[in-house]
Amino acid sequence: MGNRLGSAQSAYLRQHAQNPVDWWPWGAEAFAEAARRDVPVFVSIGYAACHWCHVMAHESFEDNDAAAFLNARFLSIKVDREEHPDVDDAYMAAVQAMTGQGGWPMSVFTLPDGRVFHAGTYFPPQRLGQVPSFMEVLHAVHEAWTHRRVQVQEQAARIAEALGSQRRRQAQLATTAAPTQGGEEPRSSLDSAETIGLNGGIGASAGSPGLSRAGFAGLADQVLEVLAADEDTVHGGFGAAPKFPPSPMLTWLLEESAWAQRPETAAEPGWPADAAHLSVEPAADRAGGLAMHTMEAMARSALFDQVEGGFARYTVDRAWQLPHFEKMLYDNAQLLGAYARLSVHPAAELAVQETASRAARMTIDWLQRRMLTDHGLLASSLDADTVTEGGSREEGATYLFSDQQLFQAGQEAGLSEPESRRLAELNFGVPADEHALRSGAPLNITDQTPRTLHFQDPLSTVDQQLWERVLPQLRQIRAARVQPARDDKVVAAWNAQAVRSIAEAAALWNDPELLVFAEVTADRLWQTHAQAHTSDSAAIFRTSYQGAHGGGLGTLADHAQVANMCFALVSAGAEGTTWLDRGTSVLRFVLNEFVEAGADQSALQVLDTLDTDGLLATVQGGAAEATPVDGPEPSSIAALAQALQQGEALGLAMQLPAVKPDPHPGKEGVLLPLQPADLLHHLALIGPQAPLAVGGSLLAAGRAVQRSPAFRVTSGSAEDIAEVRQAGTLLGIPVEPLGHGVVPSPDQELQLSICLNSTSGGMCLASQSTVAAALAQLNV
């Protein structure tokens, strides 16, 4: 039996195309059909690489009895959370509010208008203790719908109103300054008596709360104190199991540390190559230490694929020994950028730099070999499970090696017997037995036990060389195994983040070939996902499959991340002004379509999605605003703040539409340009309490308080310009496109200016002959 999912772009939906459940894809048509039939809606949300999604699909959605009950008494909708992150976010808030936890698969029951009245996650086929079976849940929901309809509707109304209130409060944290005493004009709590204006002078810019260096330094101190208290000082990372890579936070920590290494005077030696002698601010030194400890630990752990590269989603244990094996593009897109930075970071020791370089380069290689689709874009994920020849699913089966297999691989690679035995001695991995690992039960490991690959300590030079010698053989063994399924759906935001990181790596390593790969991939993304909206603005479709985009426009994150990608390509040295123009056109669309004045025309409203059919607004009690809290990815608010800041630094502020209501008396109806600080009010409240939730926003704020500088090169050698691009990437300072007539020449002395641009104009500081001298001017 087939259903409506067979032609879906989503691999997750297509996985359910032959279920006996009469699935509908997400959309107004499905809810209209539920209203016509007068039945409740069952919304099942998951994603292709999700292990427990596969489990519930096999147990319940392939079961004829469960399917018959669903088909007769419900309208069933299947949602790919990666395709519809806004839907996932809205319903996850309901699940968490109602159950105190969340996860996938998500199982939600709604009225025919989408409002939730019951929700959960995975339900087993038979009752497990206090957890009811899926059929028990279906019968209970049907009974309530049939005999207690009024109470069900009242509960749905209460939940929707609560979700709307919660979302509006979170959104207003980002865009509304806290009121002050005595009727004063609202100001950000990050302000000090004097703020660094964006024209390079002292004093707040009109209509903007501003962000002061002193205020942000104080906030950074608080954030680092909280992170240090939460750090796992033994294994790296933060908190207990399960252990997730803190991806959005790492770039800010490294950038904060890089600013601490900058020269204080123009007379000091070059930067960053000769930065080891510089005194380091204690708070920023902590930032670097926190990042490096975690990143070094992750890079030698089972979270990282030691054979092919790429990072798994998370580990079930605090020591990073047993991952859930799905590999997500959004994780790897962020992590490869962070590791590329660490590979040349002036505060890192050589051994740490080499470890980081290996992780970043292997991840790029994995993206190019395993994740690049036939249409030249990057797939979304690799499955956690491997489907064996017998048809059963085994999590991680592709990735595990026994001691005997390592020994045999060493022998086949030409290693001596002692060297081959050493391979097994290096591995502290564990069997893929989550229950045993969590319970502390004996693992009963023999030389025949398949295990994860995990190095407990940094490898010595000799051991690292040994491992490199056996890698070709391990890859050959791995390639002969059944491979996990790949979700070939292309997501704009994730591809944009990956291209951004690859472009940054090209700048950090002075790698022209890598930059070409980034440009080619970015152009394919643009040609497939971008659509002209007006003569000077462009919209972005969220997904594509086999070279054709999906029907729905992207979220705020999709648009903001594409703009960030464009500006990263500009800074890395992409030819001409194409990418500057494209990034500007996307920001114009965002400011015109996603940003609007609030109901009283005095506040700012930033939408997370263009909810054209109004379904999500109904689910959330009328709320549709973007929230500033990071998840595995930077929040859409953080992504937009970063794009605005980079655009501002590149001199685009005056080319963008004014959308922010002027708060001054007598200025009703007057609109001002939107600035990064206008989106970052939440940092003062959330940063000291839950810093891992605002890493992306900290990155935008840290750049803004430096007056959003940009490097402008008017002459210099190719080596000089490469040094400028490397320094700019480490510090978050974009490099303007080279002007007409600027041709790198070994005979020319570097002429480098720092330019400060704002909505009220711009200025360039005096030209200097070294990066160090140019940076020193920012200390004035």
C-alpha positions in Angstrom: 0.0 0.0 0.0 1.3 3.5 -0.8 0.4 6.8 0.6 1.1 10.4 -0.2 4.8 10.4 0.7 6.3 8.5 -2.2 7.3 11.6 -4.1 8.4 13.7 -1.1 11.8 15.5 -1.2 12.4 14.3 2.4 14.1 10.9 2.8 12.4 10.6 6.1 9.0 10.9 4.5 9.9 8.5 1.8 10.9 6.0 4.4 7.3 5.9 5.4 5.8 5.8 1.9 4.9 2.1 2.1 3.5 2.2 5.7 -0.1 1.0 6.0 -0.7 4.4 7.8 -2.4 6.8 5.4 0.1 9.6 6.0 -0.3 13.2 4.8 2.5 15.7 4.5 2.4 18.8 6.5 0.1 21.5 5.1 -3.3 23.3 5.3 -4.9 20.6 3.1 -4.3 17.9 5.7 -5.9 20.0 8.5 -8.8 20.9 6.3 -9.4 17.2 5.6 -9.3 16.5 9.4 -11.9 19.2 9.9 -14.1 17.8 7.1 -13.9 14.3 8.7 -14.2 15.8 12.3 -11.3 13.7 13.6 -8.2 14.7 15.7 -4.8 14.9 14.0 -1.9 12.7 14.9 1.4 14.6 14.0 4.5 12.4 14.0 7.8 14.3 13.7 11.3 12.9 13.2 14.2 12.8 10.9 16.0 10.4 8.6 19.0 9.7 10.8 17.0 9.1 14.0 17.5 5.7 15.5 14.3 5.7 17.7 12.3 7.1 14.8 13.1 3.9 12.9 12.3 1.8 15.9 8.8 3.3 16.4 8.2 3.1 12.6 8.9 -0.6 12.6 7.0 -1.4 15.8 3.9 0.7 15.2 3.6 2.4 11.8 4.3 -0.9 10.0 1.7 -2.6 12.2 -1.6 -3.2 10.4 -3.7 -3.0 13.5 -2.2 0.3 14.6 -2.5 1.7 11.1 -6.1 0.6 10.7 -7.0 2.4 14.0 -5.2 5.5 12.9 -6.7 5.6 9.5 -10.3 5.2 10.8 -10.2 7.6 13.7 -7.4 10.1 13.0 -5.8 12.2 10.3 -2.1 11.3 10.4 0.6 13.8 9.3 4.3 12.9 9.0 6.8 15.8 9.4 10.5 15.9 8.7 11.8 18.2 11.4 14.7 19.2 9.1 12.3 20.3 6.4 10.0 22.1 8.8 12.1 23.3 11.8 9.4 25.9 12.6 6.8 23.1 13.0 9.2 21.0 15.1 10.1 24.0 17.3 6.4 24.8 18.0 5.4 21.3 18.8 8.5 20.5 20.8 7.7 23.4 23.0 4.3 21.8 23.7 5.9 18.3 24.4 8.4 19.8 26.8 5.8 21.9 28.6 3.5 18.9 29.0 6.0 16.1 29.7 9.1 17.9 31.0 11.2 16.4 28.3 11.5 16.2 24.6 13.0 14.2 21.8 12.3 12.3 18.6 10.2 10.7 17.4 7.7 13.3 18.6 4.0 12.2 18.8 1.5 15.0 19.0 -2.3 15.0 19.0 -4.1 18.2 17.9 -7.4 19.7 17.0 -8.2 20.0 13.3 -6.7 23.6 13.5 -3.3 22.3 14.7 -3.6 23.2 18.4 -2.1 20.6 20.7 -4.1 18.8 23.4 -1.9 15.7 24.1 1.8 15.0 23.3 4.7 12.7 23.9 7.7 11.2 22.2 8.4 7.5 21.6 5.6 5.1 22.6 6.4 1.3 22.7 4.2 -1.4 21.2 3.5 -2.8 24.7 3.3 -1.0 28.0 6.7 -0.5 29.7 6.2 0.2 33.4 4.5 3.6 33.5 4.9 4.3 29.8 1.7 3.3 27.9 1.8 1.5 24.7 1.1 3.3 21.4 -2.3 1.6 21.1 -3.3 2.5 24.6 -2.5 6.2 23.8 -4.6 6.0 20.6 -7.6 4.5 22.4 -7.3 7.1 25.2 -7.1 10.0 22.8 -10.0 8.7 20.8 -12.1 8.2 23.9 -11.4 11.8 25.0 -12.2 13.2 21.6 -15.5 11.2 21.4 -16.8 11.7 24.9 -15.0 14.8 26.4 -14.7 17.1 23.4 -15.3 20.3 25.3 -12.5 19.6 27.8 -10.2 18.6 24.9 -10.8 21.9 23.2 -10.4 23.9 26.4 -7.1 22.2 27.1 -5.9 22.9 23.5 -6.8 26.6 23.9 -4.9 26.8 27.2 -1.8 25.1 25.8 -1.8 27.4 22.7 -2.1 30.5 24.8 0.7 29.3 27.1 2.9 28.5 24.1 2.2 31.9 22.6 3.0 33.8 25.9 6.2 31.8 26.3 7.4 32.5 22.7 6.6 36.2 22.9 8.5 36.5 26.2 11.5 34.8 24.7 11.4 36.9 21.5 11.1 40.1 23.4 14.2 39.3 25.4 16.2 39.8 22.2 14.5 42.9 20.8 13.3 44.9 23.8 15.5 46.7 26.2 14.7 46.3 29.9 13.0 49.4 31.3 15.0 51.6 33.7 14.0 53.5 36.8 12.7 57.0 36.7 11.2 56.9 33.2 14.5 57.0 31.5 14.8 55.9 27.9 15.2 52.1 27.7 18.9 51.0 27.5 20.5 47.7 27.2 21.9 46.4 30.5 25.2 45.9 28.7 25.5 49.7 28.3 27.9 51.8 30.3 27.9 55.6 30.7 29.7 55.8 27.4 29.2 53.4 24.5 31.3 52.9 21.4 29.3 54.4 18.6 29.4 52.7 15.2 31.0 55.7 13.6 34.2 55.2 15.6 33.5 57.9 18.2 32.2 57.8 21.7 28.5 58.0 22.3 25.5 55.8 21.5 24.2 55.8 17.9 20.7 57.2 17.5 17.9 54.8 18.4 20.3 52.0 19.2 21.0 50.7 22.7 24.7 50.2 21.8 27.1 47.7 23.2 30.0 48.9 25.2 33.4 47.2 25.4 33.4 47.5 29.2 29.9 46.1 29.5 30.6 43.2 27.2 33.9 42.4 28.9 31.9 42.2 32.2 29.4 39.9 30.6 32.1 37.7 29.1 33.6 37.3 32.6 30.3 36.1 33.9 29.8 33.7 31.0 33.3 32.2 31.4 32.8 31.7 35.1 29.6 29.8 34.5 31.2 27.7 31.7 34.2 27.0 33.9 31.9 25.8 36.7 30.0 23.5 34.3 33.1 22.2 32.5 33.9 18.5 32.7 37.5 19.0 33.7 38.4 15.3 33.1 36.8 14.6 29.7 36.2 18.1 28.3 32.8 19.5 27.3 30.1 20.8 29.6 27.7 19.1 31.9 27.0 15.3 32.2 25.8 12.6 29.9 24.5 12.7 27.2 27.4 14.9 26.0 26.8 17.2 23.0 29.5 19.2 21.2 28.9 22.9 22.2 29.2 23.9 18.5 27.7 27.5 18.5 29.8 28.4 21.6 33.2 27.3 20.3 33.8 29.9 17.7 33.1 32.7 20.2 35.5 31.2 22.7 38.2 31.0 20.1 37.6 34.5 18.7 37.5 36.0 22.2 40.9 34.3 22.9 42.2 35.6 19.6 41.4 39.2 20.5 43.3 38.7 23.7 46.4 37.9 21.6 46.2 41.0 19.5 49.1 43.5 19.7 48.8 46.4 22.0 51.1 48.7 20.1 52.2 49.1 16.5 55.8 48.4 17.5 55.1 44.8 18.4 56.0 42.0 15.9 53.7 40.5 13.4 50.3 39.0 14.1 49.2 36.2 14.5 52.4 34.3 13.7 54.5 36.0 16.3 51.8 36.4 19.0 53.2 33.9 21.5 55.1 36.7 23.4 52.0 38.8 24.0 50.4 39.2 27.4 46.9 37.7 27.5 43.9 39.1 29.3 42.9 36.5 32.0 39.2 36.2 31.0 40.0 35.7 27.3 42.8 33.2 28.2 40.1 31.2 30.0 38.0 31.4 26.8 40.8 29.8 24.8 41.5 27.2 27.5 37.9 26.1 27.7 37.6 25.8 23.9 40.9 24.0 23.5 40.3 21.4 26.3 37.0 20.4 24.9 38.1 20.4 21.2 41.2 18.4 21.8 39.2 15.8 23.8 36.5 15.6 21.1 39.0 15.2 18.3 40.6 12.1 19.8 37.3 10.6 21.0 34.7 8.3 19.5 32.5 11.3 18.8 34.9 12.0 15.9 35.2 9.3 13.2 38.9 8.4 13.5 38.8 6.6 10.1 36.9 8.8 7.7 36.4 12.1 9.5 33.2 13.9 10.6 31.5 14.1 14.0 28.6 12.2 15.3 25.6 14.0 16.9 26.5 13.3 20.5 27.7 10.6 22.9 25.6 8.8 25.5 28.4 9.0 28.1 30.4 11.8 29.5 33.8 10.4 28.3 32.8 10.7 24.6 33.3 6.9 24.2 29.9 5.8 22.7 28.2 8.1 20.2 24.8 7.9 18.7 26.2 7.4 15.3 24.1 9.7 13.1 26.2 12.4 11.4 24.4 15.7 10.9 25.6 18.3 8.4 24.8 21.2 10.8 27.1 19.8 13.5 30.0 19.2 11.0 29.5 22.5 9.3 30.1 24.4 12.5 32.8 22.1 14.0 35.0 22.1 10.9 35.1 25.9 11.1 36.0 25.9 14.7 38.8 23.3 14.2 40.2 25.2 11.2 40.5 28.3 13.5 42.1 26.3 16.2 44.6 24.8 13.7 46.3 28.2 13.3 45.2 29.8 16.6 48.1 31.9 18.1 47.2 30.7 21.7 47.4 27.0 20.8 50.4 24.8 21.2 51.7 23.1 18.1 50.4 19.6 19.1 46.9 21.1 19.5 47.1 22.9 16.2 48.1 19.7 14.5 45.2 17.8 16.1 42.8 20.5 15.1 44.1 20.6 11.5 43.7 16.8 11.2 40.1 17.0 12.4 39.2 19.9 10.1 40.8 18.5 7.0 39.4 15.0 7.6 35.9 16.5 8.0 36.2 18.5 4.8 37.4 15.3 3.0 34.5 13.4 4.4 32.1 16.1 3.2 33.5 15.9 -0.3 33.6 12.1 -0.5 30.5 11.0 1.4 28.1 14.0 1.6 28.4 15.7 -1.8 25.3 14.8 -3.9 25.2 14.3 -7.7 24.0 17.9 -7.9 27.0 19.3 -6.2 25.4 20.2 -2.8 25.7 18.6 0.6 23.3 16.0 1.9 21.7 16.5 5.3 22.8 13.4 7.3 24.0 9.9 7.5 21.8 7.4 9.4 22.6 6.2 12.9 21.7 2.7 11.9 23.2 0.2 9.4 20.7 -2.1 7.7 22.3 -5.5 7.7 22.0 -8.1 5.0 19.2 -9.8 7.0 17.2 -6.6 7.0 17.7 -5.7 10.7 19.0 -2.4 11.9 22.2 -2.2 14.0 23.2 1.2 15.3 26.8 2.0 14.5 27.6 -1.4 12.9 29.6 0.3 10.0 32.0 2.0 12.4 33.1 -0.6 14.9 36.4 -2.5 15.0 37.5 -5.4 17.3 41.1 -5.6 18.5 41.6 -8.6 16.2 40.4 -6.6 13.2 42.7 -3.7 14.1 45.6 -6.2 14.4 44.7 -7.8 11.1 44.5 -4.4 9.4 47.9 -3.5 10.7 49.3 -6.7 9.3 47.8 -6.1 5.9 49.2 -2.5 6.0 52.7 -3.9 6.4 53.1 -3.1 10.1 55.1 -5.5 12.3 53.4 -7.7 14.9 54.3 -5.4 17.8 53.1 -2.4 15.9 49.8 -4.1 15.0 49.3 -5.0 18.6 49.9 -1.4 19.5 46.9 -0.4 17.5 44.6 -2.3 19.8 46.4 -1.0 22.9 45.7 2.6 21.7 42.0 2.1 21.5 39.8 2.7 24.6 36.5 2.4 22.7 33.5 0.5 24.0 30.9 -1.9 22.6 27.8 -0.3 21.2 25.8 -1.3 24.4 24.3 1.9 25.8 22.5 0.1 28.6 25.6 -1.6 29.9 27.7 1.6 29.7 25.1 3.6 31.6 24.5 1.0 34.2 28.1 0.4 34.9 27.8 -3.3 34.2 30.9 -5.2 33.1 31.5 -4.7 29.3 33.1 -8.2 28.9 35.4 -7.0 26.1 37.5 -9.7 24.2 39.7 -9.3 21.2 36.6 -10.3 19.1 34.4 -7.5 20.5 33.5 -4.8 18.0 34.2 -1.4 19.7 34.2 2.3 18.9 37.5 4.0 18.2 38.5 6.2 21.1 41.9 7.5 22.2 42.0 8.2 25.9 45.1 10.4 25.7 46.7 12.5 23.0 48.7 10.2 20.7 52.5 10.5 20.7 54.2 11.4 17.4 55.1 7.7 16.9 51.6 6.5 17.7 50.0 9.1 15.4 52.3 8.0 12.5 51.4 4.4 13.2 47.7 5.2 13.0 48.2 7.2 9.8 49.9 4.1 8.2 47.0 1.8 8.9 44.2 4.3 7.9 44.1 3.3 4.2 43.5 -0.3 5.2 40.8 0.6 7.8 39.1 2.7 5.1 39.2 -0.1 2.7 37.6 -2.5 5.3 35.0 0.2 6.2 34.2 0.7 2.5 33.4 -3.0 2.0 30.8 -2.9 4.8 27.1 -2.0 4.3 26.9 1.8 4.7 24.4 3.8 6.6 21.7 5.5 4.5 22.2 9.1 3.5 19.5 11.7 3.4 20.1 13.5 0.1 17.7 16.3 1.0 19.6 19.6 0.8 19.0 22.2 3.5 19.9 25.8 2.6 21.0 26.9 6.1 23.2 23.9 6.7 24.9 24.1 3.3 25.4 27.8 3.8 27.1 27.1 7.2 29.3 24.5 5.6 30.4 26.7 2.7 31.0 29.5 5.2 33.3 27.3 7.3 35.1 26.0 4.2 35.6 29.5 2.9 37.0 30.5 6.3 39.3 27.4 6.3 40.5 28.5 2.8 41.4 31.9 4.2 43.0 30.5 7.3 45.2 28.0 5.3 45.7 30.2 2.2 44.2 27.4 0.1 43.0 28.6 -3.3 41.7 25.2 -4.3 39.5 25.0 -1.2 38.1 28.5 -1.9 37.2 27.4 -5.5 35.3 24.4 -4.0 33.5 26.8 -1.6 32.6 29.1 -4.4 31.3 26.4 -6.8 29.2 24.8 -4.0 27.8 28.2 -3.0 26.9 29.1 -6.6 25.0 25.8 -7.0 23.2 26.5 -3.7 22.3 30.0 -5.0 21.2 28.7 -8.4 19.0 26.1 -6.8 17.6 27.8 -3.7 17.5 31.6 -4.5 14.7 33.3 -6.2 14.5 37.0 -7.1 11.7 38.7 -5.1 12.2 42.2 -6.3 14.8 43.8 -8.6 17.2 44.1 -5.6 16.1 41.4 -3.1 16.2 37.6 -3.1 14.3 34.9 -1.2 15.7 31.5 -0.3 14.0 28.1 -0.5 14.8 25.9 2.5 15.2 22.5 0.8 15.9 20.9 -2.5 16.2 17.3 -3.7 17.8 16.1 -6.9 18.4 19.7 -8.1 14.8 21.0 -7.6 13.9 23.2 -4.7 10.9 22.5 -2.5 7.7 24.5 -2.4 8.3 26.5 0.8 10.5 29.5 1.4 13.2 29.1 4.1 13.1 30.2 7.7 14.9 33.3 9.0 17.9 31.0 9.7 18.1 29.9 6.1 18.1 33.5 4.8 20.5 34.8 7.5 23.0 31.9 7.0 23.0 32.3 3.2 23.9 36.0 3.8 26.6 34.9 6.2 28.0 32.5 3.6 28.1 35.3 1.0 30.0 37.6 3.3 32.5 34.8 4.2 33.2 34.3 0.6 33.9 38.0 0.1 36.3 38.0 3.0 38.1 34.9 1.8 38.8 36.5 -1.5 36.1 35.3 -3.9 36.4 37.3 -7.2 34.5 40.5 -7.8 31.4 41.8 -6.0 29.0 39.0 -6.8 28.8 37.6 -3.4 28.6 41.0 -1.7 25.6 41.8 -4.0 23.9 38.5 -3.3 24.4 38.8 0.5 22.9 42.3 0.4 19.9 41.1 -1.7 19.1 38.4 0.9 19.4 40.8 3.8 17.0 43.2 2.0 14.4 40.4 1.7 14.9 39.5 5.4 14.4 43.1 6.6 11.4 43.7 4.4 9.6 40.3 5.1 10.8 39.0 8.5 11.1 42.2 10.5 8.3 44.5 11.3 7.2 47.0 13.9 5.2 45.6 16.8 1.6 46.1 17.5 2.2 49.5 19.3 4.7 50.6 16.6 7.4 51.1 19.3 8.7 47.5 19.5 10.4 45.3 17.0 9.0 42.0 15.8 11.3 39.5 14.1 9.5 36.5 12.6 11.0 33.0 12.5 9.0 31.9 9.5 6.7 33.3 6.8 3.7 31.4 8.1 1.5 32.0 5.0 -1.3 29.6 6.0 -1.4 30.8 9.6 -1.1 27.2 11.0 1.9 27.9 13.3 0.4 31.1 14.6 -2.7 29.1 15.6 -0.6 26.4 17.3 1.3 29.1 19.3 -1.6 31.3 20.3 -0.9 33.8 17.6 2.8 34.1 18.2 5.2 33.7 15.3 8.3 35.5 16.5 11.9 34.1 16.4 13.5 33.3 19.7 17.1 34.0 20.6 18.0 30.7 22.2 20.6 28.5 20.4 20.0 24.8 19.9 22.5 22.6 18.1 22.7 25.5 15.6 22.9 29.3 16.4 19.4 30.8 16.8 17.9 32.6 13.8 18.2 35.8 15.8 21.9 35.2 16.3 22.4 34.3 12.7 20.7 37.5 11.6 22.7 39.6 14.1 25.9 38.1 12.7 24.8 38.8 9.1 23.9 42.4 10.0 27.2 42.9 11.8 29.3 41.5 8.9 27.2 43.5 6.4 27.7 46.6 8.5 31.4 46.1 8.6 31.5 45.7 4.8 29.7 49.1 4.4 26.2 47.9 3.5 24.2 49.6 6.3 23.1 52.5 4.1 22.0 50.1 1.4 19.5 48.2 3.6 15.9 49.3 4.4 15.1 51.0 7.6 12.8 48.9 9.7 13.2 49.8 13.4 10.8 52.2 15.0 12.4 55.3 16.5 11.8 55.2 20.2 12.3 58.9 20.8 9.3 61.1 21.7 7.8 62.8 18.7 9.3 60.3 16.3 6.3 58.1 15.9 6.3 56.4 12.5 10.0 57.2 11.9 12.0 54.1 11.0 15.7 53.6 11.6 18.3 51.1 10.3 18.4 47.8 12.2 21.7 47.3 14.0 23.2 44.1 15.6 22.7 45.5 19.1 19.0 45.8 18.5 18.8 42.0 18.5 21.0 41.2 21.4 19.3 42.5 24.5 18.8 39.0 25.7 22.5 38.5 26.4 22.5 40.3 29.7 19.8 38.0 31.1 20.5 34.7 29.5 24.3 34.9 29.1 25.2 34.6 32.8 22.5 32.0 33.5 22.7 29.7 30.4 25.7 30.7 28.3 25.5 27.6 26.1 22.2 28.9 24.8 23.6 32.1 23.4 27.0 31.3 21.9 25.9 32.6 18.5 24.7 35.9 20.0 27.9 36.3 21.9 29.8 36.0 18.6 27.8 38.8 17.0 28.1 41.0 20.1 31.8 40.5 20.5 32.3 41.7 16.9 30.0 44.6 17.3 31.7 46.0 20.4 34.9 46.3 18.3 33.1 48.8 16.2 32.5 46.3 13.4 35.9 46.9 11.7 36.8 45.7 8.2 40.2 45.3 6.6 40.9 47.3 3.4 44.0 46.3 1.4 45.3 48.9 -1.2 48.6 47.2 -2.0 50.8 44.3 -0.9 52.2 40.9 -1.9 50.1 37.7 -2.1 51.7 36.6 1.2 50.8 39.9 2.9 47.2 39.6 1.7 47.0 36.0 2.8 48.1 37.1 6.3 45.4 39.7 6.4 42.8 37.2 5.5 44.0 34.8 8.1 44.0 37.4 10.8 40.6 38.7 9.7 39.1 35.2 10.0 40.5 34.6 13.4 39.2 37.9 14.7 35.9 38.0 12.8 37.0 41.1 10.8 35.9 40.8 7.1 38.3 41.8 4.3 36.8 44.1 1.7 37.0 43.1 -1.9 40.2 44.2 -3.4 39.7 47.5 -5.3 40.1 48.0 -9.0 43.7 48.1 -9.9 44.9 46.3 -6.7 47.1 43.4 -8.0 49.2 41.5 -5.4 52.9 42.1 -6.2 56.0 40.9 -4.3 57.5 44.3 -4.8 54.7 46.2 -3.1 54.6 47.0 0.6 51.4 46.1 2.4 49.1 49.1 2.8 46.3 48.0 5.2 43.6 50.2 6.7 40.9 49.4 9.2 37.6 50.9 8.1 34.7 51.5 10.5 31.3 51.7 8.9 27.9 52.6 10.3 24.4 53.8 9.4 25.6 57.4 9.9 28.7 57.1 7.7 32.1 55.6 7.9 35.8 56.3 8.4 39.1 54.5 7.7 42.0 54.7 10.1 45.5 55.5 8.9 47.0 53.0 6.5 49.6 50.7 8.1 52.3 48.3 6.7 51.6 45.3 9.1 48.5 43.6 10.5 49.8 44.3 14.0 50.1 48.0 13.4 46.6 48.2 12.0 45.1 46.2 14.9 46.9 48.4 17.4 44.8 51.4 16.3 41.7 49.7 17.7 43.1 50.0 21.2 42.9 53.8 21.0 
